[in-house]
């Protein structure tokens, strides 16, 4: 886990390291969902310009934080995790653990590719309906995003609001569609670009709009993790860098800054991180 503001390696150098010591597929359902579809590929149609123009969503962090997200690596599930852990300076076991508690490492939805069943979609009708008031793009005609309704084996207007191995809330992050459903590498690349932005302090404005006291704790956590990453945080047994990283993991679930509170999601993440029950275990 790299500190806030750390210099990050190039994706190509990360790919070279991972391909030099590959890990076999421990989640074969991602490479064949029963229809032959392989989600462990880069987005089949590439990444459209509307993603780069409008990511991430909701003014949570700067658009520039997502400028190099492309999900271009294809490989086994473990190797995808390792490439993007390297690219974004994230502990690779943080990715394994979060993917496990979100989906048990599943990015397979046969119903989206001519089969039946869907292990990938989540949060049905939470929220429900189309998203309105958006800019007009190829996936938001008339300024509405309705692409989730009736998708993945559901009957419209029912919709899964969350997709990917990490259950990103596409209802809000509409500009990630359809890549988020199609491509495990894209989902991982996007989510941990988001986490790197959080680690770097880029979510201060958003957290401040939610809770000024929480934003102050977040700002202090970023500063402590940068200046003294291995020092003891205010939570017993956690370093300053762990405090920041765990908070940035938790906000994927809670939507705000945790201020050191271990909620049910973070408790499950920490337990999973310790026990490593994911496919293949510790590598």
N, C-alpha and C positions, 0 to 999 in steps of 0.2 A: 504494500500500500504506500503510494507516494504522497508526500506532504502537499498542502495547498501551494499552488503556483509552481510546482515542480516542472522541469523540462521533460516533455513526454517523448517517447521514441516514435519513429515512423511506423506506420502499419506494415510496410514491407519488411522492416527489420523484425517485427513481431512475428510475421508469417514465416520468415526464414528460421527463427528460433523454434517455433512450434513444429514446423514441418521437419525439422532436424531430429525431433524426438516425439513422433506422433503417438497418440493414444487411440486404441481401437474403440469402435462405437459401443457405448454402454446403454444407449437408448435407441435401438434400431427402429422403433416406431416413427422416429423423426425422419428417417431416410426412406421409409415406405409406410404410408398411412393405411395401407391395404388396397390402395388404388394405383400404387406405383409412384405417387407424388412424393418428392423429396423436399422437405422444408429446409434442409440444411444447405441450401443453395442461396446465392445472392438473388435479390428480387428479379424475377424473370423479365419484367418490363423495364428494369432499371429504376432509378430514383428520379421522379419528376421534379420539375422546377418549383412547383407549388410547395413541396416539402421544404426546400431550402429558403423559400421566401417567407414561410409562415411558422416554421418550427421554433420553439416547442409547442406552446399554446399559452394563453392566459397571462401573458407578460411575466411568467415566473422567473425567467432568466434571459440573458441576451441571446438573440438569434445566432450570433457568431459562434456560440458554443456548439452548434450543430453543423457547422460548415463542412466538416470532413466525414460526416456520417454517410456511409454508402453500403454497408453490409456486404462488401465485395468478396469476403473470404468464404469458400466452400470447404467443408470438412466434416469430421465427426462432431457430435455435440460437445464433448469435452474440449476438442481442439478449437472450436468456435469460442468457447468460454475463455480459453487461454489467450487466443489472439487479441480479443477485445479487453481482457484484463490487462494485458501488456500495453495496448494502445492507449488506454485511459488511466493507467497507473492504479488499478484496483486489485486488491488481493483476490486471486482467482477463486479461492474457496468462498469468498463473499458472494460471488456470482453463482457458484454451485448451490450454496445454501439458499439463496433467495429464489432461484429457479425451482428448487425442490419444494419450498413451502408454498410457492405460487401455483405450481402445476405438476409437481412430481416429474419434471423434465419432459413434459408433453407439449409438442407443437404439432399436433396432428388433428385434422378435421376432415375425415374422408367425405363427409357430406358436401364439402365445398369443392370436391374434385370428382364428383360422379358416384361416390359410394354412400355409405350410411354411417351415422354416428359422428360425434365431434367431441374430442377431448381437449380442445384448445380454447373455445369460446367460453366466456364466463360473465357473471353479473347480468343475468338476463333481466332486461327492462329496468336496470338500475344504473343510470337513469334510463327513462323510456322516451321514445319518440325521436323525431328528427332534431338536429341542431340548426337553429336559425340565426340570422344576423351575421352571416359569415361573408367574406369576400367571394366573388364569383370565380371559380376555378373549374377545371374539367370534372372534379368530383363534387362540386358544390354549385350546381346550376341554380339560378335564382337565389343564391346565397344560403342554400340549405344543404346539410349533409344528412342523407337518408340511406347511405350505402349499407348500413348494418341491418336494416329492417328486412326480415325474411332470409337473411344470409346464414349459411351453415346448417341447413336442415330445418330452420324455423319457418313458421308461417307469419308473414307480415300482418300486423305491424310489430310482432315480437322481434326482439333484437338482443344479441349479446353485446354488452357495452365494452367488455374487456377482451383483449386478444394477445396472443403470443405466449411463449414459454414463461414470460414474466408478467403476464396479465396487465399489460399497459391499457389504460383507460382511453380507448380510441374514440369514445363518445366526445371527449374533450380534445384529444390529440388527433383530430380528424385528418390532419395533413400527413399522417403516417400511413394512411390507407391507400391501396391494399397491401403495401409492403409488409406491414406489421403481421398480417395473417399469413402471407406467402413465404416469409423468409426468417428463419431463426437468426442468421447473422445480422440482419437488419434490426430485429428486435433487441438483440444484445448490444449492438453498436449504439443504438438510440438511447436505451435505458442507461448505459454507463457513461455516455457523453453527458447525460442529465446528471448522473451522480458526480462526475468530475466537476461539473459546474457548481454543484452544491458544495463539494469539498473546497473549491477555490473561493467560495464566499459570494458567488453570483446570485444567490437566492435571498440576499438580505432585504432588498426592496419588497419582495413578495411576502417574506415572513413578517416584515414590519407592518404590512397591511393587514396581516392576520392578528398579530400580537406584538406590540412594541417590546414588551419584556422578553418574549421569546426571541425576537430578533437580536436583542442585546446579548442574550446568552449565545446565540448562533455566532454573532460577530466575535465574541470573546473566544469561542471554541475554535474558530478558524485561526485566530491570532496565536492561540496556545499551541495548536497542532503544527503551525508553521515554525514557531520559534523554539519549541521544546516538545517535539512529537512523542518522545519516549518518557516524558515526565508524567507524574501521577495526576490524573484528572480528579474532579470532585466526586466521582463515583469510584468507590473502592474496587481495586483490581483492574480498572481501565486506564490505559494511557490517554494522553491528550488526543492523539491521532485516532485511537479507537473510539473515544467519545464522539468526535466529529463524524467518523465513518458510520458508526451505528445510528447516529441521528439522521444521516443522509440515506441510510437504508430504510429507516422507519418512515420517513416522509413519503416514500412511495406508497405506503398504506394510509397514513393519517392525513397527508396533505398539508401539515404544518410542522413546526419545529418541536421536538420532543422535550427540550429543556431537562434532559436527564431522566425522564420518566420511562420506565420499562413497561410498556403496554403489552397486551397479549401477543401482538404481531412481533415485536422485538424480542420478547421472551422466547417465542417459537424459533425465531431466526438464530438466536444465541444457542439454544439447545441443539438445533440442527447443525450449526457450525461446529459444536463440540463433538457430536456423535457421528457426523458424516454418514447419514443413512442413504445418501443419493446413489444412483447407479454407478457402480465401480468403486465407490468409497474414496478414501484419500489416495491421491496419486503422488 
